[in-house]
Amino acid sequence: GETMGLAALNGRVIPAQDKVFGISGRAKDAIKAKGHENVANATIGALLDDDGRLIVLSSVDEAVKNLKPVQYAEYAPIAGIPGFKEAATKAALGDFKTDRHIGVVATPGGTGALRNTIANYSCPGDKILTHDWCWPNYQNIAAEQGRGFETFEMFDEAGKFNFADLEYKINKLLRIQDRLVLILNTPANNPTGYSLSVYEWQQVVAILNRVPDDRIVALLVDIAYIDFAGDEKEVRAFLPELEELRSNVLPILAYSASKTFTFYGFRCAAMLCLADDEETADEFVRVCSYSSRSSWSNSPRGPQEVIAEIYSDAELLAKVDEERKGFREMLLSRGRAFEDAAGKVGLKIVPFRAGFFVSIPCEDPDAVCKRLEENDVYCVPMDKGVRVSIASISETKCGKVPAIIKQALDSF
Ligand code: PLP
């Protein structure tokens, strides 16, 4: 029934209504009818306080209010204002000092970074590769540009990161296409909360270094959740491993301000490459700027000015980091509460480390989510299980929801 309209679908599968939108609508209705304390709306991909209100960093809010009109009204340069590019580099890399050549391009959200990477490091008809537990929008962003989509199994039978399937799929695709965009969303993966360890990163780098010289790989590391994944230094400990990649593999970081600065609606992010030589970094900036110019043109200037300002003022930066740390600890406590409660009732979850989400593997996730709704728990069905947003429910609810999910699973 999707061929009746005037639009050319071009291979895209566009549902009549977004599934998540429907579920969160019913969650809101339930909250109205039964009271917030009696409903768990675990569908939302933003950090909410225990009462279900969006958390906004007050230190960032203050900096936003201090913007002068020209700072948000004027166009920004296509690749971003210099102060933002510098700040985003510091924010993404932390203390890590690289010998590599950094190229930076501002984008409207991490979404823009994903879009530009696919546009410039794959060809129409190529398949993009990522883990099977992933943000579903990856597939849509690829389809929008006429690219296909392939996944590797993120975990093996023993629940360990599945290097064998990663390597198998890389080789399979590179036999039929010359280049590959590989997306890894870590740390604090959406939807599982998994983070690759440094040891696991070393294995991934070793696999990529076995790619033949005449094949090109863009390794997009989606670090959208990095600042809520744990200690700032520990979560960045994998970055030096990227320097071990051979020159036919280009590491790109998609660093988003959406979560880090509670700028979800402001649309601010940066894509950064760590290139082996200057020409590759220059080319990255040139081609990604061209893509920006021909899709959304300039990225919003206001949020760039705010982040540049924060990084130019050590006191303000410390305040922002401190405030975020408090909320991060709140989120980490929710994760521990969920894990503990799952352990107590024998609910199996996908390996979790930190972040906004926990996933439960199951058959027929749609039916499980329906059953959960009957018990006032609202989650998002994924391909291979149910996603619970611990970012949007209190620690108390995190302690209660696992038993409800266990009961729902046992009822089938
Ligand atoms: N990557 C992942 C895994 C996400 O979950 C999201 C947002 O939900 C994004 C990237 C992009 O977010 P934004 O475009 O707001 O930066």
Residues whose N, C-alpha, C, O or C-beta is under 5 A from the ligand:
A	BS01	PLP	G45 P108 G109 G110 T111 W135 N185 N190 D222 A224 S256 S258 Y264 A269
